[in-house]
């Protein structure tokens, strides 16, 4: 048993961050799910709510290592 992080750029800000590929918030861009960092989700949520959209809910394990078997 082990653990893994995926590292990649946030689609919102471009900053490289570590995330759990199974739980990270993402948005579809040209049919591909692109990951979003916590800071960008927190920045986007007030705008989403203001525009009548549901806020993005961050899974508790979104930015934690994923267990692999």
C-alpha positions, 0 to 999 in steps of 0.5 A, spaced: 500 500 500 502 507 498 500 514 497 500 518 491 499 526 489 498 528 482 501 535 481 499 539 475 497 546 474 491 550 476 486 551 470 484 558 473 491 561 476 496 556 472 500 555 479 502 548 480 499 544 486 498 537 489 491 534 488 487 527 489 485 526 482 479 522 484 476 528 488 479 535 486 474 540 483 475 540 476 471 544 470 470 541 463 475 545 457 474 542 450 471 535 453 477 535 458 476 535 466 481 541 468 483 541 476 482 547 480 486 549 486 483 551 493 484 558 492 481 559 485 475 555 488 474 560 494 475 566 489 470 563 484 464 561 489 462 568 491 461 569 484 457 563 482 452 564 488 451 571 486 450 569 479 445 563 481 449 557 481 451 552 486 458 553 490 463 548 488 463 544 494 471 541 495 471 534 497 475 533 504 480 529 500 481 533 494 488 536 496 490 530 500 494 524 498 490 518 494 491 511 497 493 506 492 494 498 493 
